[in-house]
Amino acid sequence: MSTTTPTSAHHDETTGRLSTLDRLLPVWIGLAMVAGLLLGRLVPGLGEALSAVEVDGVSLPIAVGLLVMMYPVLAKVRYDRLDSVTGDRRLLLGSLVLNWVLGPALMFALAWIFLPDLPAYRTGLIIVGLARCIAMVVIWNDLACGDREAAAVLVALNSIFQVFAFALLGWFYLSVLPGWLGLSQTGIDASTWDIARSVLIFLGVPLVLGFLSRRLGEKRRGRDWYEASFLPRVGPWALYGLLFTIVVLFALQGEAITSNPLDVARIALPLLVYFAVMWLGGFALGAGLGLGYARTTTLAFTAAGNNFELAIAVAIATFGATSGQALAGVVGPLIEVPALVALVYVSLALRRRFTATPSRKVHP
């Protein structure tokens, strides 16, 4: 069987390589980033217009783009298989340790190592490290032939921990730990309800829609029709939503990014190290635990990705839209998107090293 990607193209199950269309994904993403930056610089008032309507501190167009992006992937999840994931304690415990122990600690260390003289950017990076991914990771996981059911469970687990742990970890890494180490302290304004609302919007809505689509579609027309006819029609919208989100995001911050190229470069370096270390750590842990390729890949990408929507919203709410903290949050996806796309290719190249796996290798 072949794998249906967000673009409805197929993976080669023998080589694990992407289709011709998906191999051009970095081109589409690069063009979307450039288009967004140019629009933000050349169209007067565009940023203000896009920011005029906000949802939970995030531009409504970005919210719409994320929902469109996530729905097709979550509609592909076989929800009747989730029990096989929830019973995998190695996967769940590994994910919790990577996301809520290693991730925030690593970003804290990198922020202080690379940006000791830039407190605003440093704080912004630490906030990014606290916001674990619940959105774009489903795209990277799907492109890399990861386990969709495992991804759905892990992002839900991250969401629950995010609601209860984000503000507490923010207090610890921005105020308590720096105080213990004799470093400068700061704080963030992030209420439990604000974080829960973000989770409900960016994960809850597409998750419910995806579940209902599969349940009702299979009940009325059967699984064969749903997976052979319905999913290929909605699949391309994941890519459209991703590219639209990137264009809007970079249009909103195009001037800030292009006006501070050296600052962006300094923020980018610790981010690159962070994504590489987290992904490699997740992949090595999954392989060491014998999770098999699909779940190892899912573990790696859920560990490496971050919830930039929440990080940007918190930075803007606490420090202002034009603050250095907000700029650091915006640079997050600027680096994360191409970095994790590159890691999709790395993951697929490593796929042939895996033999039999406890979870399915490819999706029907």
C-alpha positions, 0 to 999 in steps of 0.5 A: 500500500502507498501513503497518502500525503497532505498533497494526496501524492504517494510515498514510495514504500520501498525507498521511502522517498517523497513523490515528485510533487512533495519533493518540491515542498521546500520550493513551495515553502520558500516561495511562500516565505519570500512572498510573505516577506515581500507583501509585508514590505511592499503593501502599505497597511497590510500588516495592520489589516491582517492583525485587525481581527485576532483570535486569542492574540493570533491573527484570524487569517493565521487561525483559519490557515492553521485549521485548514492545514490540520483538518485533512491530516486529522481526518486521516487518523484511524481513531479506532486504533488510538488504544494501541498508542495509549497503551505504549508507555515507552512512547508516552513517557519518552514524549513527556520527558523530551517535551516537558523536561529536556525541551524547555531546559535545552532552550533555556541553556541555548538562549543564555549561551547564545544571547547573554547580551540580548535579554528581550530575544533571550526571553522570547526564545525561552517562551518558544521552548515552553510552547510544545507543538500541537499544530504543524507537527502533524504535517511533518509527521505525515510527510515523513510517514510517521504514525498518525494515530501516535501523532494525534495522541502525543499532540493531545498529551502535549495540549493537556500538559500545555494548559497546566504546565506552561505558566508554571514552567514560564515562572520557573525558567524566567524567574526562579531558575535565573534567580538561583543562578544569579541571572536577570529575571523576568515574567510572562502574562499567561493565564491558564484559560488563555492557554486552554483557549489556544489549545481548543482553537488550534487543536480541538476544532480540527480534531473534532472535525477530523473525528466526525468526518471519519465517523460519519463518512465511514458510517454512511459510505464505508471505509473504502470509500472514505479512504479511497475517494474522500481523503484524496479530495481533502488532502491537498488542503493541508498543503494549501493551509500550510502555505497560506499560513506561512504567507500571512505569518511572514507578511505580518512580520516582514518588516520586522524581520527584514529590518533586523537581519543581524538580530534574526541571524543571532536568534536563528543560530540557537534555534537551529541547534535546538531543532537538531538536538531535539529531533536527533534526541527523539529519534535516537530515543525512539530507536533505542526503545525499539519503537519502530520507524513510524513511532520513532519518527513521530516521537522525534518530530513532536519533540522538535516542533514548537507551538509558535502560535502560542509563543507569539500570542504570549509574547505580544500579550506580555511585551507588545507586538513590536517587542524583541520577545515577539520578534524572537517568537516570529523567527521561530517558524522562520527557522522551524519550517525549513529545518523540519522540512529538511529533517523530513528528508533525513527521516526518510533516508533513515527509514531503510535502516528499520526492519519490522516495526511494532506499528504500521510502516505506511498508511493505507 
